[in-house]
Each structure stands twice: as C-alpha cells, then as structure tokens.
Amino acid sequence: MLFAAAYKAAGVEVVDGELPDYLPAVLDLAALDDGGWRLLRENRVGLELLTRALQAQASIYRHVLDAVTAMLPPAQPGDIAAALRLARTGPPVEQVGLEPFGLVDTTGARR
C-alpha cells in the first residue's frame, strides 16, 4: 500500500509539510486506522535499518523504534538481510511524497 493512499483511505490529510512516510505521521495514522499498521508492517525493513543505525550511535531514540517494532510481527532473517542490502545500495529511485515539489532527478536537483 502506498503511503498517500493509506492516508486517503483513512480520511486523514498530512499537514504542515510533513511527508507521508514521516514516522510520527505514520504512527498517528496507526493510532486511527489499520492502514497505518499495514504501512509499518510493509516497511519493516526500513524500520530495522533505522533501528540498527540508532543502536550503532547509542541514540536514546532507539528506544522509540524498539517500542514500535515490538508491536509488529518479529523480524524474519530475510528482513534483516534486506535491511543490510538497503544500507549498502541505498533507497529505490522513487521518492515518496515529493509530488508537490516537482520532478526530482537522480542528483536531487529540482526541475
């Protein structure tokens, strides 16, 4: 499920310039609608990657991710492998929630 579609299906509008994949916004959606939980489950790999990065930095924010992921089904070995692969290769070319900002090329320049 796409982030924007999940908000639309729940009748929720993202405001204040937040991107629809902004974790606090997704958590707000999850508090209101199962679509938010579906997004969290579908993006478990990204959450695992973020968790590992926060753990490596000994960030106090790692506890937030620990709490969120504790509410999700356990990570599978494939999830961890996919997170590590994502860390090595970077995110896909498609960017979530950038429609109002114009087209973005691979260098990040606005068109």
N, C-alpha and C positions, 0 to 999 in steps of 0.2 A: 504494500500500500504506500502510495506517495504521501509525503507529509502534508502538503497543501490539501489533498483530497480528504485526509483524515480530519483535518480541522473543519473543512466544509461539511463533511458528513455529520459531524457533531454539532454543527451550527455555531462554531466558535471562530472568531476572527482574530488573527495575530495583529497586535497593535504596537505602537511605539518603535517601529523599525526593527523589531526582533525577527530573525529568520525562523522559519517554521521548524528547523532542526535544532534550535537552541534548547539545550537540555531543560532548563527551568520551564520553558514554554511547553515542552513535551510532557513534563511532569504535571503541569497544570491541566493539560488535556487528559492525561491518565486519571486525574482526580475526578474528571467529569464524564469520561466516556471510555469504553473498552478499546476504542481506536488508538488511544494513547499507549495503552499497554501493548497492543499489537505492534505499534511502531518500536517500542522498546525491545520487544522480543525479536523483531525482524532485524534490528540494528545492534544485536548483542555483540557482534564482532567489534564494532566501533566502541562500544562501552568497555569491552575487555581491553582494547588498545589504550583508551583513556585511563582506565584503572591502572594498567601497568606503568604508564608514563607518570601518573601521580604517585604511585608507590615508589618508583625509582627516584623521584625528587623528595620523598618523605613529606609530601604535601599533606596538610591537615584535610584538604578537600578529598583525599582518597576515601575518607570515611563516608562521604556522600555517595560516591559510586559504589562502595561496599553495601550501603543500605539499599540502593536502587537494585543492584544486581542480586541481592539476597531475596528480592521479591519476584525474581524471574526464574524460569527453569534453569537448572545448573548448566554451566558452560560445558560443551562437549569438546573432546580433543580436536575436532575439526574447527571449532570456534576459535580456539587458541591459535591453531596453525594459520587460520585465515587472518586473525589479528596481526600476527607476526609478519605475514605476507603483505598485509596492508601497510605496515610500518616500513617495510623495505621498499615497496613500489609506489606508495602514495595513494591518494584517493582517486576514484574514477574521474574522467574528464568532466562529466556532467556535474554541474553545481546546483545544489538545492536552494530554492528561494531567491534566485538572483534576477528573476524576470523583470521586476520594476527598475533594475539598474542598467538595463540594456544588455547587449550581447557582450560576452567576455571571451576573449581569445585565450590561447594557452599561455600567453605571457602575463595574463591578468589585466591587460590594458582594456579600458572601456572603448566601445565603438559607438 
